[in-house]
Amino acid sequence: MKDLISIIIPLHNEEENVPVLVDRLRETLRDHNLTYELILVDDGSKDKTFEEIKRKASEDSRVRGIRFSRNYGQTVAISAGFDLAQGDICITMDGDMQHDPGEIPEFIKKIEEGYDLVCGFRAYRNDAFLRRFPSRIANYIAKKFSGLRIRDFGSTYRVYRTSIIKQVPIYGEMHRFIPIFVGMNTDRITEIPISLNPRLHGSSKYGLARTFKVLSDLILILFFSSFFTRPIHIFGYISLILALPGFLILSWLSLGKIFGDLKIFDYGPLFILGIMLFLVAVQLFTTGIVCEYLVRIYYTDDSRKPYHVAETTFEKPNL
């Protein structure tokens, strides 16, 4: 029996694309004899996106739709899809028809080779410079510091083993950097080239303002990837670097005062610098202890959901 595939698609004001996308997916999956479910997440659309989802769900029980009570963002929509997924394999893709459903079999082949995550990288992009340039910077930083051989962290066209992805915390704008989190649990990660089709209907939801959110999330994720389970190390390193010169300054001044005629207030700025370095070092070390405690809380978290489902196309959602 073939593995069940859960295809997760976040949607926001995509009423014209829903029927075309669903029909194309069904055609591709049928032609390759793949067992699947389609999870369509309406992220607080203002148009008739969910009406189209309900219409498609009434035609095919394999189409499952949920509607958020408001717009939470693509990351939360993808997270809700993972919560709902029942398949052995999860696929995430955009709902604007720019991702070609015909490439799904190539992703599946890589999963069958033993990989836990297969990422799609956009070999040829026709985006404006203001979109491509920040993306290249983020990709370079993520690749450099994560150690992953991934060229495109921004593409959401990916295939995951469900057992792996359900262990990954997803929030903020972090869906772009899921491979970094997955890389904390497995090294069986690869990528394949994908095409990027022109948008047929609607307008892009991406703006330059989101670049700053992406970069800030990237810095946080890189911290997590290196020190998530041991935050005391990074804070300990920094506090040691600051404490050592502070200790030497204060020791020299103290010894000079005790065994010599050194007048500390003649070295007022140096004395203040020594005290500040030492105090900041102590504060950073105690911050590391607090972070260690928060990590323990994280591992006993009750997993409360960061979204509210207003409506579904099925009964008793597993959310």
Secondary structure, 3 states (H helix, E strand, C coil): CCCEEEEEEEECCCCCHHHHHHHHHHHHHHHCCCEEEEEEEECCCCCCHHHHHHHHHHHCCCEEEEEECCCCCHHHHHHHHHHHCCCCEEEECCCCCCCCHHHHHHHHHHHHCCCCEEEEEECCCCCCHHHHHHHHHHHHHHHHHHCCCCCCCCCCCEEEEHHHHCCCCCCCCHHHHHHHHHCCCCCCEEEEEECCCCCCCCCCCCCCCHHHHHHHHHHHHHHHHHHCCCHHHHHHHHHHHHHHHHHHHHHHHHHHHHHCCCCHHHHHHHHHHHHHHHHHHHHHHHHHHHHHHHHHHHCCCCCCCCCCEEEECCCCCCC
